[in-house]
């Protein structure tokens, strides 16, 4: 139950791994925060790709931890703020599902690539919880208030192709999502260097 990091040239690929659906348990959040922090500070790394193991990005909070009173030093809010503030391009590679906190994590990335089979959504409302890790701010900024409200209030799972039309994701791919995310990161880096 950890996030692991590997390098693809100058792109760090951080994989969220907590079978079966990569729920954001306390230890997993701590691990993501550490790997992300290290990659942000490493001068040999120019961009970061966040992805999930076992064909799923992340299904959100770990419901086993609901109502537990562990003092949370590594909240998803803190991770999302760090991701959003990162000086390096950060790309989410979304396979399977990005739901609840998983989508909020993806929304804090600068770009999102989704597999054509993927689904995204903020289904918390269906169990009486509001998205609490920035989703209610980042989603409307990205896709406008009416579309965001519809997603938040109905809590439905939005298929990748619709997410692309709405502007939730930047690209939908049929092939290897992680490779596509690395390519997008490199493209962004190329544009950055060409402008100087």
GROMACS elastic network, one bead per residue, 0.5 to 0.9 nm:
[ bonds ]
;  ai    aj funct       b0    kb
    1    16     6  0.82824   500
    1    17     6  0.56470   500
    1    19     6  0.75265   500
    1    22     6  0.84065   500
    1    25     6  0.85850   500
    1    27     6  0.73024   500
    1    28     6  0.60533   500
    1    31     6  0.86115   500
    2    15     6  0.83400   500
    2    16     6  0.64719   500
    2    17     6  0.54065   500
    2    18     6  0.65652   500
    2    27     6  0.71626   500
    2    28     6  0.50794   500
    2    29     6  0.82572   500
    2    30     6  0.84517   500
    2    31     6  0.55640   500
    2    32     6  0.73279   500
    3    14     6  0.63824   500
    3    15     6  0.53109   500
    3    17     6  0.56355   500
    3    18     6  0.83278   500
    3    28     6  0.65511   500
    3    29     6  0.83546   500
    3    30     6  0.88502   500
    3    31     6  0.54278   500
    3    32     6  0.53147   500
    3    33     6  0.88693   500
    3    34     6  0.87061   500
    3    35     6  0.69187   500
    3    52     6  0.87738   500
    4    13     6  0.80894   500
    4    14     6  0.55457   500
    4    15     6  0.52458   500
    4    16     6  0.68444   500
    4    17     6  0.75983   500
    4    31     6  0.81195   500
    4    32     6  0.80905   500
    4    35     6  0.71041   500
    5    12     6  0.64754   500
    5    13     6  0.55183   500
    5    15     6  0.63167   500
    5    35     6  0.66915   500
    5    36     6  0.87330   500
    5    39     6  0.84724   500
    6    11     6  0.84790   500
    6    12     6  0.58158   500
    6    13     6  0.53203   500
    6    14     6  0.66861   500
    6    15     6  0.83764   500
    7    10     6  0.65431   500
    7    11     6  0.57409   500
    7    13     6  0.60192   500
    7    14     6  0.87855   500
    7    45     6  0.82160   500
    8    11     6  0.51303   500
    8    12     6  0.62904   500
    8    13     6  0.70773   500
    8   182     6  0.78815   500
    9    12     6  0.80101   500
    9    45     6  0.82983   500
   10    44     6  0.63070   500
   10    46     6  0.54398   500
   10    47     6  0.68320   500
   10    48     6  0.87387   500
   10   186     6  0.88163   500
   11    44     6  0.88051   500
   11    45     6  0.57464   500
   11    46     6  0.58721   500
   11    48     6  0.54935   500
   11    49     6  0.70460   500
   11   182     6  0.68609   500
   11   185     6  0.76167   500
   11   186     6  0.78951   500
   12    39     6  0.67263   500
   12    45     6  0.62963   500
   12    46     6  0.78598   500
   12    47     6  0.63331   500
   12    49     6  0.61342   500
   12    50     6  0.84686   500
   12   182     6  0.88395   500
   13    47     6  0.87485   500
   13    48     6  0.59384   500
   13    50     6  0.60263   500
   13    51     6  0.72831   500
   13   178     6  0.83354   500
   13   182     6  0.81249   500
   14    32     6  0.78495   500
   14    35     6  0.71370   500
   14    36     6  0.74572   500
   14    39     6  0.88496   500
   14    48     6  0.72755   500
   14    49     6  0.60969   500
   14    51     6  0.62414   500
   14    52     6  0.81723   500
   15    32     6  0.85508   500
   15    49     6  0.83700   500
   15    50     6  0.60818   500
   15    52     6  0.50742   500
   15    53     6  0.60209   500
   15    57     6  0.87452   500
   16    22     6  0.63851   500
   16    23     6  0.89968   500
   16    24     6  0.88123   500
   16    28     6  0.76077   500
   16    31     6  0.87910   500
   16    32     6  0.72001   500
   16    50     6  0.75416   500
   16    51     6  0.61399   500
   16    53     6  0.58909   500
   16    57     6  0.74042   500
   16    58     6  0.76463   500
   17    20     6  0.85222   500
   17    21     6  0.83321   500
   17    22     6  0.55480   500
   17    23     6  0.86114   500
   17    28     6  0.77724   500
   17    52     6  0.61738   500
   17    53     6  0.51515   500
   17    54     6  0.78071   500
   17    58     6  0.89305   500
   18    21     6  0.65889   500
   18    23     6  0.62845   500
   18    24     6  0.78734   500
   18    25     6  0.82615   500
   18    28     6  0.72848   500
   18    52     6  0.86679   500
   18    53     6  0.77182   500
   18    58     6  0.89028   500
   19    22     6  0.54143   500
   19    23     6  0.77866   500
   19    53     6  0.78452   500
   19    54     6  0.73734   500
   20    23     6  0.79982   500
   20    53     6  0.88594   500
   20    54     6  0.73886   500
   20    56     6  0.82840   500
   21    52     6  0.84992   500
   21    53     6  0.83782   500
   21    54     6  0.77834   500
   21    55     6  0.85502   500
   21    56     6  0.59554   500
   21    57     6  0.75891   500
   21    58     6  0.59186   500
   21    59     6  0.56104   500
   21    60     6  0.84633   500
   21    96     6  0.88061   500
   21    97     6  0.81710   500
   22    25     6  0.84144   500
   22    28     6  0.85067   500
   22    52     6  0.68525   500
   22    53     6  0.73858   500
   22    54     6  0.85485   500
   22    56     6  0.70599   500
   22    57     6  0.69805   500
   22    59     6  0.62049   500
   22    60     6  0.75938   500
   22    61     6  0.89365   500
   22    62     6  0.85021   500
   22   102     6  0.86836   500
   23    28     6  0.81258   500
   23    58     6  0.59665   500
   23    59     6  0.54683   500
   23    60     6  0.52278   500
   23    61     6  0.53815   500
   23    63     6  0.80716   500
   23   101     6  0.87096   500
   23   102     6  0.79948   500
   24    27     6  0.80875   500
   24    28     6  0.58179   500
   24    29     6  0.59661   500
   24    58     6  0.74841   500
   24    59     6  0.78543   500
   24    60     6  0.57862   500
   24    62     6  0.52484   500
   24    63     6  0.89571   500
   24    76     6  0.82812   500
   24   101     6  0.75814   500
   24   102     6  0.77735   500
   25    28     6  0.51487   500
   25    29     6  0.61759   500
   25    30     6  0.86325   500
   25    60     6  0.89801   500
   25    61     6  0.66277   500
   25    62     6  0.50614   500
   25    63     6  0.84775   500
   25    64     6  0.82967   500
   25    65     6  0.71222   500
   26    29     6  0.52075   500
   26    30     6  0.62573   500
   26    31     6  0.86686   500
   26    62     6  0.82486   500
   26    65     6  0.80972   500
   26    70     6  0.87532   500
   26    72     6  0.76328   500
   26    74     6  0.74055   500
   26    75     6  0.81707   500
   27    30     6  0.50585   500
   27    31     6  0.61854   500
   27    32     6  0.86927   500
   28    32     6  0.61349   500
   28    33     6  0.85408   500
   29    32     6  0.50492   500
   29    33     6  0.60531   500
   29    34     6  0.85553   500
   29    74     6  0.63101   500
   29    75     6  0.72905   500
   29    76     6  0.69685   500
   29    79     6  0.77737   500
   30    33     6  0.51605   500
   30    34     6  0.62510   500
   30    35     6  0.87643   500
   30    73     6  0.84828   500
   30    74     6  0.58268   500
   30    75     6  0.85680   500
   31    34     6  0.51540   500
   31    35     6  0.61974   500
   31    36     6  0.84217   500
   32    35     6  0.52587   500
   32    36     6  0.58450   500
   32    37     6  0.82532   500
   32    79     6  0.78528   500
   33    36     6  0.52282   500
   33    37     6  0.58649   500
   33    38     6  0.84966   500
   33    74     6  0.72569   500
   33    78     6  0.85543   500
   33    79     6  0.59676   500
   33    82     6  0.84464   500
   34    37     6  0.51061   500
   34    38     6  0.60883   500
   34    39     6  0.85463   500
   35    38     6  0.51839   500
   35    39     6  0.61038   500
   35    40     6  0.85259   500
   36    39     6  0.51211   500
   36    40     6  0.60248   500
   36    41     6  0.86730   500
   36    48     6  0.81895   500
   36    79     6  0.85093   500
   36    82     6  0.84155   500
   36    83     6  0.77584   500
   37    40     6  0.51107   500
   37    41     6  0.63677   500
   37    42     6  0.87183   500
   37    82     6  0.80671   500
   37    83     6  0.89675   500
   38    41     6  0.52975   500
   38    42     6  0.61299   500
   39    42     6  0.51367   500
   39    43     6  0.82497   500
   39    44     6  0.88075   500
   39    45     6  0.64879   500
   39    46     6  0.88654   500
   39    47     6  0.85431   500
   39    48     6  0.73763   500
   40    43     6  0.78688   500
   40    45     6  0.74872   500
   40    46     6  0.85507   500
   40    47     6  0.83987   500
   40    48     6  0.80468   500
   40    83     6  0.89620   500
   40    86     6  0.67302   500
   40    87     6  0.77125   500
   40    88     6  0.71585   500
   41    44     6  0.89278   500
   41    45     6  0.82216   500
   42    45     6  0.56194   500
   42    46     6  0.84830   500
   43    46     6  0.72272   500
   45    48     6  0.75921   500
   45    88     6  0.84111   500
   46    88     6  0.60035   500
   46    89     6  0.75422   500
   46   185     6  0.88049   500
   46   186     6  0.87711   500
   46   189     6  0.76333   500
   47    87     6  0.88864   500
   47    88     6  0.51193   500
   47    90     6  0.59877   500
   47    91     6  0.80632   500
   47   182     6  0.84897   500
   47   185     6  0.62259   500
   47   186     6  0.77259   500
   47   189     6  0.76840   500
   48    88     6  0.70483   500
   48    89     6  0.63415   500
   48    91     6  0.63416   500
   48    92     6  0.86037   500
   48   182     6  0.82169   500
   48   185     6  0.75469   500
   49    89     6  0.84233   500
   49    90     6  0.56903   500
   49    92     6  0.57375   500
   49    93     6  0.67939   500
   49   109     6  0.88793   500
   49   178     6  0.76955   500
   49   181     6  0.65645   500
   49   182     6  0.65706   500
   49   185     6  0.76149   500
   50    57     6  0.84787   500
   50    90     6  0.73465   500
   50    91     6  0.61991   500
   50    93     6  0.60417   500
   50    94     6  0.84660   500
   50   106     6  0.81288   500
   50   109     6  0.83222   500
   50   178     6  0.85331   500
   50   181     6  0.87233   500
   51    56     6  0.81278   500
   51    57     6  0.56290   500
   51    58     6  0.83985   500
   51    91     6  0.86583   500
   51    92     6  0.60424   500
   51    94     6  0.64210   500
   51    95     6  0.78401   500
   51   177     6  0.88894   500
   51   178     6  0.69826   500
   52    55     6  0.66455   500
   52    56     6  0.53543   500
   52    58     6  0.62906   500
   52    93     6  0.77519   500
   52    94     6  0.74784   500
   52    95     6  0.73359   500
   52    96     6  0.89063   500
   53    56     6  0.60857   500
   53    57     6  0.69413   500
   53    58     6  0.87880   500
   53    95     6  0.89755   500
   54    57     6  0.83630   500
   54    95     6  0.89229   500
   54    96     6  0.88030   500
   55    94     6  0.86494   500
   55    95     6  0.54623   500
   55    96     6  0.55748   500
   55    97     6  0.84941   500
   56    59     6  0.76153   500
   56    94     6  0.72302   500
   56    97     6  0.54815   500
   56    98     6  0.74580   500
   56   118     6  0.83143   500
   57    92     6  0.85239   500
   57    93     6  0.72694   500
   57    94     6  0.51731   500
   57    95     6  0.52789   500
   57    96     6  0.61573   500
   57    97     6  0.57074   500
   57    98     6  0.54684   500
   57    99     6  0.85987   500
   57   102     6  0.69821   500
   57   103     6  0.86777   500
   57   106     6  0.87708   500
   57   118     6  0.88529   500
   58    61     6  0.86620   500
   58    94     6  0.83470   500
   58    95     6  0.86115   500
   58    96     6  0.81151   500
   58    97     6  0.60862   500
   58    99     6  0.65036   500
   58   100     6  0.84899   500
   58   101     6  0.77579   500
   58   103     6  0.75414   500
   58   105     6  0.87302   500
   59    62     6  0.83952   500
   59    96     6  0.89015   500
   59    97     6  0.60031   500
   59    98     6  0.55323   500
   59   100     6  0.66165   500
   59   101     6  0.72354   500
   59   102     6  0.54889   500
   59   103     6  0.80591   500
   60    63     6  0.86602   500
   60    98     6  0.72054   500
   60    99     6  0.54031   500
   60   103     6  0.73738   500
   60   104     6  0.84010   500
   60   105     6  0.88075   500
   60   122     6  0.89261   500
   61    64     6  0.86578   500
   61    65     6  0.80358   500
   61    66     6  0.82556   500
   61    99     6  0.88946   500
   61   100     6  0.71107   500
   61   101     6  0.57788   500
   61   102     6  0.76090   500
   62    65     6  0.56614   500
   62    66     6  0.71855   500
   63    66     6  0.51059   500
   63    67     6  0.87677   500
   64    67     6  0.85433   500
   64    68     6  0.84038   500
   65    68     6  0.53800   500
   65    69     6  0.85765   500
   65    70     6  0.86953   500
   66    69     6  0.85663   500
   67    70     6  0.89196   500
   68    71     6  0.88859   500
   69    72     6  0.83933   500
   71    74     6  0.89704   500
   72    75     6  0.57532   500
   73    78     6  0.85806   500
   74    77     6  0.81406   500
   74    78     6  0.64008   500
   74    79     6  0.70548   500
   75    78     6  0.52970   500
   75    79     6  0.65784   500
   75    80     6  0.87203   500
   75   133     6  0.83619   500
   76    79     6  0.50243   500
   76    80     6  0.59846   500
   76    81     6  0.84754   500
   76   101     6  0.73803   500
   76   104     6  0.85528   500
   76   105     6  0.75928   500
   76   132     6  0.88378   500
   76   133     6  0.59951   500
   76   134     6  0.89447   500
   77    80     6  0.51160   500
   77    81     6  0.60981   500
   77    82     6  0.86090   500
   77   104     6  0.88989   500
   77   105     6  0.87112   500
   77   132     6  0.78573   500
   77   134     6  0.66736   500
   78    81     6  0.51692   500
   78    82     6  0.62338   500
   78    83     6  0.86618   500
   78   133     6  0.85511   500
   79    82     6  0.51287   500
   79    83     6  0.61771   500
   79    84     6  0.86250   500
   79   105     6  0.78880   500
   79   108     6  0.89058   500
   80    83     6  0.50363   500
   80    84     6  0.60690   500
   80    85     6  0.85213   500
   80   104     6  0.74892   500
   80   105     6  0.57170   500
   80   106     6  0.85454   500
   80   107     6  0.83291   500
   80   108     6  0.53780   500
   80   109     6  0.78874   500
   80   133     6  0.74400   500
   80   134     6  0.77241   500
   81    84     6  0.51178   500
   81    85     6  0.60737   500
   81    86     6  0.85302   500
   81   108     6  0.71114   500
   81   134     6  0.86620   500
   82    85     6  0.51586   500
   82    86     6  0.60262   500
   82   108     6  0.86294   500
   83    86     6  0.52431   500
   83    87     6  0.89323   500
   83    90     6  0.72073   500
   83   105     6  0.81841   500
   83   108     6  0.60207   500
   83   109     6  0.60076   500
   83   110     6  0.82672   500
   84    87     6  0.85828   500
   84    90     6  0.81444   500
   84   107     6  0.86035   500
   84   109     6  0.58140   500
   84   110     6  0.67805   500
   85    88     6  0.87705   500
   85   108     6  0.87759   500
   86    89     6  0.72841   500
   86    90     6  0.75266   500
   86   109     6  0.89163   500
   87    90     6  0.87532   500
   88   189     6  0.87466   500
   89   109     6  0.80311   500
   89   110     6  0.62702   500
   89   111     6  0.78507   500
   89   185     6  0.64320   500
   89   188     6  0.73290   500
   89   189     6  0.75523   500
   90   108     6  0.87594   500
   90   109     6  0.52249   500
   90   110     6  0.52965   500
   90   111     6  0.64870   500
   90   112     6  0.86676   500
   90   185     6  0.72600   500
   91   106     6  0.80763   500
   91   109     6  0.56745   500
   91   110     6  0.59676   500
   91   112     6  0.55070   500
   91   113     6  0.72132   500
   91   181     6  0.60646   500
   91   182     6  0.77764   500
   91   184     6  0.76827   500
   91   185     6  0.65067   500
   92   105     6  0.84350   500
   92   106     6  0.55226   500
   92   107     6  0.83274   500
   92   108     6  0.89789   500
   92   109     6  0.60942   500
   92   110     6  0.79855   500
   92   111     6  0.62766   500
   92   113     6  0.61045   500
   92   114     6  0.80497   500
   92   178     6  0.85173   500
   92   181     6  0.69265   500
   93   106     6  0.83010   500
   93   111     6  0.88528   500
   93   112     6  0.62061   500
   93   113     6  0.50441   500
   93   114     6  0.59349   500
   93   115     6  0.78662   500
   93   177     6  0.57740   500
   93   178     6  0.54323   500
   93   179     6  0.86320   500
   93   180     6  0.78824   500
   93   181     6  0.56196   500
   93   182     6  0.86769   500
   94    97     6  0.70719   500
   94    98     6  0.66170   500
   94   106     6  0.78840   500
   94   112     6  0.71427   500
   94   113     6  0.60138   500
   94   115     6  0.61889   500
   94   118     6  0.66717   500
   94   119     6  0.84723   500
   94   120     6  0.86302   500
   94   177     6  0.70148   500
   94   178     6  0.81403   500
   95    98     6  0.76119   500
   95   113     6  0.87898   500
   95   114     6  0.60983   500
   95   115     6  0.53005   500
   95   116     6  0.82747   500
   95   117     6  0.72126   500
   95   118     6  0.51254   500
   95   119     6  0.79298   500
   95   177     6  0.69639   500
   95   178     6  0.87239   500
   96   114     6  0.87548   500
   96   115     6  0.75707   500
   96   117     6  0.65527   500
   96   119     6  0.63124   500
   96   120     6  0.85951   500
   97   102     6  0.80101   500
   97   103     6  0.83759   500
   97   117     6  0.88317   500
   97   118     6  0.55390   500
   97   120     6  0.57688   500
   97   121     6  0.82452   500
   97   157     6  0.85918   500
   98   101     6  0.78692   500
   98   104     6  0.82776   500
   98   105     6  0.85482   500
   98   106     6  0.74269   500
   98   118     6  0.77468   500
   98   119     6  0.64313   500
   98   121     6  0.66715   500
   98   122     6  0.85903   500
   99   104     6  0.78496   500
   99   119     6  0.78034   500
   99   120     6  0.54220   500
   99   122     6  0.55199   500
   99   123     6  0.68108   500
   99   124     6  0.86221   500
   99   157     6  0.78078   500
  100   103     6  0.53914   500
  100   104     6  0.63310   500
  100   105     6  0.87189   500
  100   120     6  0.83175   500
  100   121     6  0.62799   500
  100   123     6  0.60228   500
  100   124     6  0.61719   500
  100   131     6  0.65861   500
  100   132     6  0.89825   500
  100   133     6  0.88272   500
  100   135     6  0.81826   500
  101   105     6  0.60289   500
  101   106     6  0.85312   500
  101   122     6  0.77669   500
  101   131     6  0.73193   500
  101   132     6  0.80513   500
  101   133     6  0.66089   500
  101   134     6  0.89246   500
  101   135     6  0.79936   500
  102   105     6  0.51364   500
  102   106     6  0.63335   500
  102   107     6  0.86574   500
  102   120     6  0.85853   500
  102   121     6  0.88221   500
  102   122     6  0.87637   500
  103   107     6  0.59841   500
  103   108     6  0.86328   500
  103   120     6  0.63735   500
  103   121     6  0.65210   500
  103   122     6  0.70149   500
  103   135     6  0.76913   500
  104   108     6  0.63801   500
  104   109     6  0.89726   500
  104   122     6  0.82350   500
  104   131     6  0.80424   500
  104   132     6  0.87585   500
  104   133     6  0.62663   500
  104   134     6  0.63891   500
  104   135     6  0.50729   500
  104   136     6  0.88583   500
  104   138     6  0.78853   500
  104   139     6  0.83326   500
  105   108     6  0.53320   500
  105   109     6  0.68725   500
  105   133     6  0.81049   500
  105   134     6  0.87291   500
  105   135     6  0.85693   500
  106   109     6  0.53006   500
  106   110     6  0.84322   500
  106   111     6  0.81432   500
  106   112     6  0.67613   500
  107   110     6  0.75139   500
  107   111     6  0.80224   500
  107   112     6  0.76869   500
  107   134     6  0.85502   500
  107   135     6  0.72916   500
  107   138     6  0.64476   500
  107   139     6  0.70434   500
  107   142     6  0.84773   500
  107   168     6  0.77964   500
  107   169     6  0.87171   500
  108   111     6  0.85862   500
  108   134     6  0.81669   500
  108   135     6  0.86571   500
  108   138     6  0.72860   500
  109   112     6  0.69886   500
  111   169     6  0.72295   500
  111   170     6  0.63595   500
  111   171     6  0.87311   500
  111   181     6  0.85411   500
  111   184     6  0.83559   500
  111   185     6  0.84279   500
  112   168     6  0.77107   500
  112   170     6  0.54068   500
  112   171     6  0.67976   500
  112   172     6  0.88244   500
  112   181     6  0.76274   500
  113   169     6  0.59939   500
  113   170     6  0.58821   500
  113   172     6  0.58299   500
  113   173     6  0.73291   500
  113   177     6  0.67864   500
  113   178     6  0.82797   500
  113   180     6  0.71607   500
  113   181     6  0.58685   500
  113   184     6  0.82827   500
  114   117     6  0.80359   500
  114   118     6  0.62101   500
  114   119     6  0.84287   500
  114   160     6  0.62595   500
  114   161     6  0.87676   500
  114   163     6  0.88527   500
  114   164     6  0.85294   500
  114   169     6  0.66568   500
  114   170     6  0.80066   500
  114   171     6  0.62832   500
  114   173     6  0.63029   500
  114   174     6  0.87875   500
  114   177     6  0.64942   500
  114   181     6  0.86806   500
  115   118     6  0.52240   500
  115   119     6  0.86743   500
  115   160     6  0.68727   500
  115   171     6  0.85277   500
  115   172     6  0.55484   500
  115   174     6  0.58566   500
  115   175     6  0.74143   500
  115   176     6  0.77537   500
  115   177     6  0.56482   500
  116   119     6  0.84879   500
  116   159     6  0.78264   500
  116   160     6  0.54756   500
  116   161     6  0.65398   500
  116   172     6  0.56113   500
  116   173     6  0.56223   500
  116   174     6  0.54889   500
  116   175     6  0.86244   500
  117   159     6  0.72371   500
  117   160     6  0.65845   500
  117   161     6  0.86678   500
  117   173     6  0.89690   500
  117   174     6  0.79728   500
  118   158     6  0.85646   500
  118   159     6  0.61797   500
  118   160     6  0.53448   500
  118   161     6  0.87553   500
  119   157     6  0.57528   500
  119   158     6  0.52900   500
  119   160     6  0.55002   500
  119   161     6  0.89771   500
  119   163     6  0.81258   500
  120   156     6  0.83613   500
  120   157     6  0.54769   500
  120   158     6  0.51342   500
  120   159     6  0.65168   500
  120   160     6  0.70698   500
  120   163     6  0.73807   500
  120   168     6  0.86668   500
  121   124     6  0.89237   500
  121   151     6  0.67333   500
  121   152     6  0.77208   500
  121   155     6  0.63732   500
  121   156     6  0.59476   500
  121   158     6  0.58205   500
  121   159     6  0.88234   500
  122   125     6  0.73957   500
  122   130     6  0.85902   500
  122   131     6  0.67470   500
  122   135     6  0.79789   500
  122   151     6  0.67970   500
  122   152     6  0.57306   500
  122   153     6  0.85852   500
  122   154     6  0.85459   500
  122   155     6  0.52179   500
  122   156     6  0.70520   500
  122   157     6  0.75540   500
  123   126     6  0.56455   500
  123   127     6  0.76947   500
  123   129     6  0.86699   500
  123   130     6  0.88491   500
  123   131     6  0.84331   500
  123   151     6  0.84152   500
  123   152     6  0.72584   500
  123   153     6  0.85181   500
  123   154     6  0.75555   500
  123   156     6  0.60294   500
  123   157     6  0.73052   500
  124   127     6  0.55472   500
  124   128     6  0.64279   500
  124   129     6  0.50071   500
  124   130     6  0.59154   500
  124   131     6  0.63137   500
  124   152     6  0.82945   500
  124   155     6  0.66273   500
  125   130     6  0.55912   500
  125   131     6  0.76445   500
  125   152     6  0.71530   500
  125   153     6  0.66203   500
  125   154     6  0.74534   500
  125   155     6  0.59019   500
  126   129     6  0.73735   500
  126   153     6  0.86161   500
  126   154     6  0.77428   500
  126   155     6  0.61979   500
  126   156     6  0.88402   500
  127   130     6  0.89560   500
  129   132     6  0.82470   500
  130   136     6  0.83227   500
  130   152     6  0.82180   500
  131   134     6  0.70899   500
  131   135     6  0.57175   500
  131   136     6  0.63439   500
  131   152     6  0.78880   500
  132   135     6  0.67308   500
  132   136     6  0.74375   500
  133   136     6  0.79913   500
  133   137     6  0.89912   500
  134   137     6  0.53833   500
  134   138     6  0.59676   500
  134   139     6  0.82664   500
  135   138     6  0.51632   500
  135   139     6  0.55535   500
  135   140     6  0.82452   500
  135   152     6  0.86265   500
  136   139     6  0.59616   500
  136   140     6  0.67514   500
  136   141     6  0.89685   500
  136   148     6  0.79087   500
  136   149     6  0.84748   500
  136   152     6  0.76180   500
  137   140     6  0.58884   500
  137   141     6  0.64347   500
  137   142     6  0.88518   500
  138   141     6  0.51867   500
  138   142     6  0.61651   500
  138   143     6  0.87550   500
  139   142     6  0.50805   500
  139   143     6  0.60864   500
  139   144     6  0.74175   500
  139   145     6  0.80599   500
  139   147     6  0.87701   500
  139   148     6  0.57418   500
  139   149     6  0.88072   500
  139   152     6  0.89263   500
  139   168     6  0.74898   500
  140   143     6  0.52876   500
  140   146     6  0.78717   500
  140   147     6  0.75022   500
  140   148     6  0.50610   500
  140   149     6  0.75625   500
  141   144     6  0.57596   500
  141   145     6  0.75127   500
  141   148     6  0.86678   500
  142   145     6  0.88596   500
  142   148     6  0.84435   500
  142   166     6  0.88905   500
  142   167     6  0.67921   500
  142   168     6  0.67187   500
  143   146     6  0.82993   500
  143   147     6  0.63485   500
  143   148     6  0.63320   500
  143   166     6  0.61131   500
  143   167     6  0.56327   500
  143   168     6  0.64953   500
  144   147     6  0.59668   500
  144   148     6  0.61444   500
  144   149     6  0.85622   500
  144   166     6  0.89797   500
  145   148     6  0.50856   500
  145   149     6  0.57961   500
  145   150     6  0.84289   500
  146   149     6  0.51827   500
  146   150     6  0.61979   500
  146   151     6  0.87629   500
  147   150     6  0.51332   500
  147   151     6  0.63678   500
  147   152     6  0.87139   500
  147   166     6  0.73693   500
  148   151     6  0.51196   500
  148   152     6  0.60613   500
  148   153     6  0.84160   500
  149   152     6  0.50503   500
  149   153     6  0.57128   500
  149   154     6  0.81035   500
  150   153     6  0.54150   500
  150   154     6  0.58587   500
  150   155     6  0.79848   500
  150   156     6  0.87158   500
  151   154     6  0.55440   500
  151   155     6  0.56136   500
  151   156     6  0.62649   500
  151   157     6  0.82520   500
  151   158     6  0.79583   500
  152   155     6  0.52493   500
  152   156     6  0.79173   500
  153   156     6  0.84300   500
  158   161     6  0.83646   500
  158   162     6  0.64534   500
  158   163     6  0.61848   500
  159   162     6  0.55191   500
  159   163     6  0.61477   500
  159   164     6  0.87655   500
  160   164     6  0.61353   500
  160   165     6  0.87317   500
  160   168     6  0.87829   500
  160   169     6  0.76595   500
  160   171     6  0.89684   500
  160   172     6  0.66852   500
  161   164     6  0.51202   500
  161   165     6  0.64950   500
  161   166     6  0.87653   500
  161   169     6  0.88792   500
  161   171     6  0.89987   500
  161   172     6  0.68239   500
  162   166     6  0.61148   500
  162   167     6  0.84739   500
  162   168     6  0.86205   500
  163   166     6  0.50555   500
  163   167     6  0.60466   500
  163   168     6  0.50247   500
  163   169     6  0.58223   500
  163   170     6  0.87384   500
  163   172     6  0.89527   500
  164   167     6  0.50261   500
  164   168     6  0.58897   500
  164   170     6  0.61819   500
  164   171     6  0.65461   500
  164   172     6  0.68640   500
  165   168     6  0.77775   500
  165   169     6  0.82627   500
  166   169     6  0.78845   500
  167   170     6  0.65196   500
  169   172     6  0.74311   500
  171   180     6  0.88274   500
  171   181     6  0.89893   500
  172   177     6  0.83517   500
  173   176     6  0.73511   500
  173   177     6  0.63335   500
  173   180     6  0.73297   500
  174   177     6  0.75579   500
  175   179     6  0.84216   500
  175   180     6  0.79001   500
  176   179     6  0.54358   500
  176   180     6  0.62786   500
  176   181     6  0.87742   500
  177   180     6  0.50124   500
  177   181     6  0.61656   500
  177   182     6  0.86870   500
  178   181     6  0.50153   500
  178   182     6  0.62495   500
  178   183     6  0.86094   500
  179   182     6  0.50533   500
  179   183     6  0.61691   500
  179   184     6  0.86360   500
  180   184     6  0.61691   500
  180   185     6  0.86242   500
  181   184     6  0.50330   500
  181   185     6  0.61756   500
  181   186     6  0.86322   500
  182   185     6  0.50701   500
  182   186     6  0.62286   500
  182   187     6  0.86128   500
  183   186     6  0.50890   500
  183   187     6  0.61167   500
  183   188     6  0.86495   500
  184   188     6  0.61863   500
  184   189     6  0.85730   500
  185   188     6  0.51645   500
  185   189     6  0.62050   500
  185   190     6  0.86133   500
  186   190     6  0.60313   500
  186   191     6  0.86005   500
  187   190     6  0.50055   500
  187   191     6  0.62654   500
  187   192     6  0.85868   500
  188   191     6  0.51500   500
  188   192     6  0.61579   500
  188   193     6  0.87485   500
  189   193     6  0.62298   500
  189   194     6  0.85632   500
  190   193     6  0.52463   500
  190   194     6  0.60968   500
  190   195     6  0.87048   500
  191   194     6  0.50726   500
  191   195     6  0.62939   500
  192   195     6  0.54922   500
  192   196     6  0.70629   500
  193   196     6  0.55684   500
